[in-house]
Every structure is written in C-alpha cells, then in structure tokens.
Amino acid sequence: MNFFKVPLNLNFQLEPAARRPPFSAIMKSIMKSNITKNIALRALAIIALAFAGIGTATADIPRWSAARAWGWYKARPWPVGFNYVAGYAVNQIDMWQSSTFNPVYIDREFACSDQLGFNTVRIFLSDFVYKNEPETFKKNLGAFLDIAQKHGLRVIVTFFTNGGKETQPWPPNMGRQPEPVTGSHGGTWQQSPGAEIVNDPSRWAPLETYVKDIINTFKDDHRVLLWCLYNEPQNTRRGADSTGLLRAVFRWAREINPSQPLSSPVWGLPSRDTRLDIVTFALENSDVITFHDYKIPPDTYDFIKSLQRLNRPLICQEYMARPRGSTFRETMPLLKVMNVGAINWGLVNNQMNYQYPWDAKDGDPEPKVWFHDIFRKDGTPHDPEEIALIREMTGKTPVVPAERWTEKRAWDWYNARPWPVGCNLVPAYAVNSIDLWQRSTFNPAEIDRELGLAEGLGFNTIRIFLNDVVYQNEPVTLKRNIRTFLDLCEKHRQTAIPTFFTNGGGDKQPPAAKMGRQPPHWFQSPGAKIVNDPAQWGRLEVYVKDILRTFKNDRRVMMWCLYNEPQNTLLGAESAGLLRAVFRWAREINPSQPLTAPIWGLPARTNQLDIVGFVLENSDVITFHDYKIPKDTADLIKTLRHYNRPMVCTEYMGRPRSTFQGALPLFKKERIGAMSWGLVARSDKSAHPGQKPEEIAAGIWYHNIFHRDGTPYDPEEITFIKKTTGKSGE
C-alpha cells in the first residue's frame, strides 16, 4: 500500500506552535471525506510527521522529549508479557480488596510466566477499593510488586478503564462479587471509575487524590515500568465520555512527575466513529506510545508503521485473539522485529472466561481454540507449540539445535522425489530481490507466466532469493508474497529452494539497500557491513527463524539454501561467523526440509578452507555452483562424491562454456539436481562480467532461456531441454 498515492487535502501548513491548528482539528477535516483504510493510514502518517517531536504540557512539567523516551526504552530489554487478572478474581475489586486479595495464588500463577521468559505484566487497579481501603490497597499493590519482582516482572499499572459489559452490575460494592456466567467473556469486569463519574467533573476530587497518592507512593519504584493512566479512553460504553477525565489524569500525573513514563493506549485506525480529540490528545501527551490491536498481522503492521512516524517507542499493550488472526505464531515475531513491546491478553484461564470470544453468549460451550489465555488452571498449556515459540522469542532458554541429517535420511529424502531439475528465477519485472518481493512491485501475474514457461520445459524446481531488507520493512507482506509464490509453484508443479543470504551483486552496488524504486543492481543480503558485525545479527535471527517457522512443514519448499556462495568476499564480506550462526538458527527451528549452503568449486585460497569445510560438514544435502566445461564439472562431482550425500548443482549454465547440451546430460546421468541460472531475460542487451568482448559482440547470451515476450533464445536448446527432462515425451 502506498499511502501517498491517495489524494488528500489537509489544507494546513506547519506553523509555529501558537498558530498551529490542533491535531484534532486537522483529523476532523480528514473525516469529512469518505474515510478508507488507505486514507486513514496516510492521514496518521502525514500528521505524525508534522507533529513528531512536538512536546505538550498538561501541567508545569512537560511531556518527555523523544530522546528521553528512547533512552528509557533502549536501557531495558524488549518489553514482553501479559495482561493479568488473578485467577481468584472476577473483576478488579475482587483482585485488590482485603477480603479476597491472595498473594499465594498470584505467586503460583506467576510461576507459569517463569516458564515463558516474560518480563512485563500489566494490571488494572480499582478506584473503588482505594476509596474504601486506601492504605490496605497500597499495601496490597506493594505486595503485588514484590511478587512480580520475584518472578522477573516489571509492572504496567493501569488506573481507569471504560471496559466491561453494558449489563455489568452497578453501582459496585465491596465484598462478594457477582458470579460469572459460563460462556460470558470477561467475568463481571467493572468500569473504573464508571460512566456516571467519568461524565461528572464534580466527582473527580477523590479520583485526583487516588491517582496522586498511588503515583507519589511508587513514583521512583523500579518495579513499576510505566503508568497507563486511562485504558482505551475511546471506549464510550454506558455513555462514558473520557475527554475531560483523560486530560485531568494526565495533569495530575504530571504534577507528581514520576520517574516512569506516562501513556494512554489508542485502539485502531481513525474512522467516522473515532473520538479524534481523545486519540490525538493521547498521542500528543503520552511519553511512550501504547496501543491495542487484535487484528490480522497485515493490519497490525500498517498500524505500527503509521504510529512509528511519531518517533517514540511503541508498546502494544493488548493483542492475541486467536480466532481473529492475532496469534503468538504470527503477531509476536512481527512485534519483535519492529521493536514494539508485546503484551498479550491473559496468562492462566480462570473465572474471567477469556477463552470465549467477545460475542459469546451465556451458556455457550467452550471453544476448541481459545480466544485469550495461555495456560489451563492446572498449569498445562492450551497449545504446547505456542509455549515453545514464546520461549524462543523471549530467549528463556537456549534452544537445543537439531542434529545434521544422517546420510540415510538425506538419501531417503532425495530418492523419494523425481530428479530435481529447474532454474534460478529472478522474474523479468525485477532488477533484484527487493524488487521481486516488496509490496509496490511484487507481480504474481508475471511470476505465473514465467513459471508456466518453466513447466513447459519439464522443470520441477525453482530457486529463489529472499531479502532481509524487505522483511525488516514489510515482514507480513514478505510472508504473504512467499505464500503466493508457493501457490503459483504448486499450480505449475514446481517446488521451491528459498535462499536467505548472499554476498553477490557486483562492486558497483550502492552501499545500502533501500525499499522503493530500485537501481539496476543486484544487492548483497544483508550486506558486507552487517555480515561483518555480529551486533547487528539480532534482527537477522528473527527474520530467518520467522520464515523457517512459517514454512517449516510446507511440502512446496524443497530445501533451504541458508547462504549463497559464502566464499564470496565481495565488498569485504567475511561470512564465516554469519554462516555458522544461520545454520544454528535453522537447526533450532528444525524444519522438515534439508538445509544447505552452496560452495563454488574447491577452495582456491587458504582463507576459504574454514568456510568450505564447515559447509560440507553441516549441509544435509551438498550443493555447489559450477560454470565450467563438462570435464571440470565431472572432476568436481567426483571429488564431492566422497561425502556420500545427495548433490544438487544450484547454479550452472553460462554460455558458451557451461551449456545445457554439455552439463544437463551429465547431471542427469549422475542423478545430480540441476538448477540453471535464469529463465526470462529482462533485456536482450544485458551482458555478464564473465563474458568475453567477442561473445558479447556476437550476441551470445550468458544466462536465461527466453526473451521477455516468451520466445526462446535458442529453439534447439528448448528441444534439447524438453528431451532431457522427458517433457517432449509426454
């Protein structure tokens, strides 16, 4: 999606603060038109750029600067955890009042968090309990913070909320709380302080005392991570209008000036029903931007990208509603790679009935796939695979890497499939792998057409290059486009060999790869500077593991090429360390497909021995590249036979030395997989550095088989390929 292709007239100029139109006024002007997701996203993006870095003051103490907010965020580990309501409680009153507060129960449930490696817990306070038992309430909150610290958790403390059911019991009472109804999501959750009080400023004085006393008591307590002053103030349930109280609670908190940041979470993109004054106030006054999102990952990604324009740390304080597509498997890796805090809803299933969806009816049977929560009451997981993923994402315990495949397993895998024959594919619309995958240029129709040509030759395997830059910028889009590509492969009877990293590209490539319109150059991935700097590998690990985890059992993936030609030292790349790391990451995921990294020939320099030796000792299937005459190719094959593993030549065919007529029969006879380089030429005038001037002058193609319009470069070559693959005999 390109935000900036949507016509939109903001009709304002960024003037000095005194004359600048309010954020909400600008947003209201946008809402006068037919609002769409594209327009809403673009509106947020443009306005965020305009207002980024603008501090506001709700009291004498100003909002934190962006630099202070980022300094706070970077000084601590990635915030990852859960929203918590104790299992003995049906609402906030039940959790905190003296007659029911149960530290032993909380301690036992937090033991489940220990298994996961969480470091953050979000809780909801109760103004009503404070009103009736102020000192006991603070004592219980202090005890809770002690328990959280024991389990390695810092606490996000939430004061007000408009949530709960329209039919929630009102007014609230201390003591025994109403019993929850089976099938009813959310127990008997209470608004705090309740719509009647929210809408009546004359009743706010006790709230001011409550907020200031709690914050003042714990304002320098390192166990408190962040103050969430008002949960989802956009919520208008039971007629609540949060505008005034939201402003007031920020003013009260600023007057105390705690050492922890202040925030109020927004939910979703602007629409005609959005309270723009509330949303904009929250975004302008929060030290750290917090938000809630229970949508599918592509929508979550778009929302995050728009909020990132505000140039402040982001924490998603609520996510994970499995049937809606917000899951640990898809959303948690997305939040981590985008450096967004991840606080899911729920830990241990209890009286709140969070396993039921929001729209469940009283008495509904328990769903097979839970809506929220992770553990059953007895401590067993709802989904053991989720536990493994969460532990991996949090780094709770080192994952024990799987062993390299045995020779027998590798040969059983290889012998169970037809002779692998195909090509390396860079679709003609793309100049590099960014162009291939990014949202703005990905072209399924062109891929479909080119895979049809491959099928027509009798090919059955396609090698493709992924791109880490696309993943860092569009992780959801990249995975979606890979799925589309695999769908097209299946349609044309192909399996895929995805490739993660490569040092190739030529010495004229720009120093840094970027999204958008591409220069006519192949790019290294991730690039020599990152290859040589282990401090930058964290995001690469997330990328590799997320892709592998997503497609680890996909039969349309033939095998994983982890590092293309790691011997290549172009632009100073030294691959030995990253090569070892990517094999370790992949073994930790343990996909059903084999792992490999192709070598090119035998080592010519001693400094390549460690790389070649590692590859040959760790690849499940031996892969290699060879653009030499058949005799030299045969010699290389003879040498590699000593490793007693299946072999696939993942690159060959550079005319006039390496040709289909010379190499393909040799590979078929030896039953070695054969992936030629190229299928459809982007341009008939392209040359290759490996060609001699007279070959270029004679119009000899180095790579590729077809012209852009689908006609063959050499019709006799087509006939030969079809005969060798058996396609002509069909």
Secondary structure, DSSP 8 states (H G I E B T S, - for coil): --GGGS----------GGGS--HHHHHHHHHTS---HHHHHHHHHHHHHHHTT---BSSSSB---HHHHHHHHHTS---EEEE---TT-SSHHHHHSTTT--HHHHHHHHHHHHHHT--EEEEE--HHHHHH-HHHHHHHHHHHHHHHHHTT-EEEEEEEE--S-TT--SS--SSS-----TT-TTTT---BS-HHHHT-GGG-HHHHHHHHHHHHHHTT-TTEEEEEEEE-TT--GGG---HHHHHHHHHHHHHH--SS-EE--EES---TT--HHHHHHHHHH-SSEEEE--S-HHHHHHHHHHHHTT-S-EEEEE--BGGGTB-HHHHHHHHHHTT-EEEEE-SB--TT-TTS-TT--TT----SS-SS-SB-TTS-BS-HHHHHHHHHHHT-S---------HHHHHHHHHTS---EEEE---TT-SSHHHHHSTTT--HHHHHHHHHHHHHTT--EEEEE--HHHHHH-HHHHHHHHHHHHHHHHHTT-EEEEEEEE--S-TTS-SS--SSS--S----BS-HHHHT-GGG-HHHHHHHHHHHHHHTT-TTB--EEEEE-TT--GGG---HHHHHHHHHHHHHH--SS-EE--EESS-SSGGGHHHHHHHHHH-SSEEEE--S-HHHHHHHHHHHGGG-S-EEEEEE-BTTTB-HHHHHHHHHHHT-EEEEE-SB-S-TT---TTS-HHHHHTT--SS-SB-TTS-BS-HHHHHHHHHHHTGGG-
